[in-house]
Amino acid sequence: MKTSKFGAVRLAAAPVLTAATAAATAQATASAATQVVLTNLDGGRTVVAAAGGDVEVRLTAYREQGLNWSWSIPQASTPEVLKRTAGTAEPSGGARAVFHVQHPGTGKITATRHCRPNPGKACLDVVAPWKVTVDVK
């Protein structure tokens, strides 16, 4: 039986194509499970998340001119889309939460920043909202 050099090239290319396809599939699967991390600076943004993944919120407290700015624990507007699986207020005034992305849809994650004065200082009666819209694909 005769084999041509072109036949050998086709046979040799088949494992390479199969490996490339497997690598692309693994990469697509990994990107769907990628965790989205949000911080103070993300307020007002819209982000895209994959169903089955997680969205983590890390809000950091800060001090400014003798005032301590603290955060409430982040909440989801649509728990059927974004189910909170963890949430805590830190002693420092920061707050963290993790939301499992249930299925496609749109949800909002919100928290509020409020003032805690040091002794001898006064806070204005100001509550600053933080909100991120999450589009789940």
C-alpha positions as CSV (number, residue, x, y, z in Angstrom):
1,M,0.0,0.0,0.0
2,K,1.3,3.4,-1.0
3,T,1.2,6.4,1.3
4,S,1.7,9.9,0.0
5,K,3.5,12.6,1.9
6,F,0.2,14.6,1.9
7,G,-1.6,11.7,3.6
8,A,1.0,11.6,6.3
9,V,0.6,15.4,6.8
10,R,-3.2,15.0,7.2
11,L,-2.7,12.2,9.7
12,A,-0.1,14.1,11.7
13,A,-2.3,17.2,11.7
14,A,-5.3,15.4,13.2
15,P,-3.8,15.0,16.7
16,V,-2.8,18.7,16.7
17,L,-6.3,19.8,15.7
18,T,-7.8,17.6,18.4
19,A,-5.4,19.0,21.0
20,A,-6.2,22.6,20.0
21,T,-9.9,21.9,20.2
22,A,-9.5,20.4,23.6
23,A,-7.5,23.4,24.8
24,A,-10.0,25.8,23.5
25,T,-12.9,23.9,25.2
26,A,-10.9,23.9,28.5
27,Q,-10.3,27.6,28.2
28,A,-13.9,28.4,27.5
29,T,-15.0,26.3,30.5
30,A,-12.4,28.0,32.7
31,S,-13.5,31.5,31.7
32,A,-17.2,30.6,32.5
33,A,-16.1,29.7,36.1
34,T,-14.0,32.8,36.5
35,Q,-14.8,34.8,39.6
36,V,-15.7,38.5,39.3
37,V,-14.2,40.7,42.1
38,L,-15.7,44.1,42.8
39,T,-14.3,46.8,45.0
40,N,-15.1,50.4,46.1
41,L,-14.1,51.8,42.7
42,D,-16.6,49.6,40.8
43,G,-19.7,51.5,42.1
44,G,-21.9,52.6,39.3
45,R,-20.5,50.0,36.8
46,T,-22.2,47.2,34.9
47,V,-20.3,43.9,34.7
48,V,-20.9,40.7,32.9
49,A,-20.8,37.4,34.8
50,A,-21.2,33.8,33.7
51,A,-24.0,31.6,35.1
52,G,-22.4,29.1,37.5
53,G,-19.7,31.5,38.6
54,D,-19.3,33.8,41.6
55,V,-19.3,37.5,42.1
56,E,-17.2,38.6,45.2
57,V,-17.6,42.1,46.7
58,R,-14.8,43.6,48.8
59,L,-15.6,47.0,50.1
60,T,-12.8,48.7,52.1
61,A,-13.5,51.2,55.0
62,Y,-11.4,54.3,55.1
63,R,-10.6,57.3,57.3
64,E,-10.7,60.9,56.2
65,Q,-10.3,64.0,58.5
66,G,-11.2,62.1,61.7
67,L,-14.2,60.3,60.2
68,N,-14.4,56.6,59.6
69,W,-16.4,55.5,56.6
70,S,-18.0,52.0,56.9
71,W,-20.0,49.8,54.7
72,S,-23.1,47.8,55.0
73,I,-23.1,44.1,54.0
74,P,-23.8,44.0,50.2
75,Q,-27.3,42.7,49.2
76,A,-28.7,41.4,45.8
77,S,-31.9,42.9,44.4
78,T,-32.7,39.6,42.7
79,P,-31.7,36.6,44.8
80,E,-33.0,34.2,42.1
81,V,-30.2,35.5,39.8
82,L,-27.5,36.4,42.4
83,K,-27.7,34.2,45.5
84,R,-25.6,35.5,48.4
85,T,-23.6,32.6,49.8
86,A,-21.5,34.7,52.3
87,G,-21.6,38.1,53.8
88,T,-19.9,39.9,56.6
89,A,-19.2,43.3,58.1
90,E,-15.6,43.6,59.3
91,P,-14.6,45.3,62.6
92,S,-12.6,47.8,60.5
93,G,-15.8,48.9,58.8
94,G,-15.2,47.1,55.5
95,A,-17.7,44.6,54.2
96,R,-17.5,41.5,52.0
97,A,-20.0,39.2,50.3
98,V,-20.0,36.4,47.7
99,F,-22.9,35.9,45.3
100,H,-23.3,32.7,43.3
101,V,-24.6,33.4,39.8
102,Q,-27.6,31.2,39.5
103,H,-28.8,31.7,35.9
104,P,-29.1,34.3,33.1
105,G,-30.7,37.6,33.9
106,T,-29.9,41.0,35.5
107,G,-29.4,41.8,39.1
108,K,-28.1,44.7,41.2
109,I,-25.7,44.4,44.1
110,T,-26.0,47.3,46.6
111,A,-24.4,48.5,49.8
112,T,-24.3,51.8,51.6
113,R,-21.4,53.8,53.1
114,H,-22.0,55.6,56.3
115,C,-19.9,57.7,58.7
116,R,-18.8,56.8,62.2
117,P,-17.1,59.7,63.9
118,N,-14.1,59.6,66.2
119,P,-14.6,61.1,69.6
120,G,-15.0,64.9,69.4
121,K,-16.0,64.8,65.7
122,A,-19.4,64.9,64.1
123,C,-20.6,63.3,60.9
124,L,-23.0,64.8,58.4
125,D,-26.1,62.7,58.1
126,V,-24.9,61.3,54.8
127,V,-25.4,57.8,53.5
128,A,-23.7,57.1,50.2
129,P,-25.0,54.3,48.0
130,W,-22.8,51.8,46.1
131,K,-24.4,49.8,43.3
132,V,-23.2,47.5,40.6
133,T,-25.5,46.0,37.9
134,V,-24.6,42.4,37.0
135,D,-25.7,41.0,33.6
136,V,-25.6,37.3,33.7
137,K,-25.0,35.6,30.3
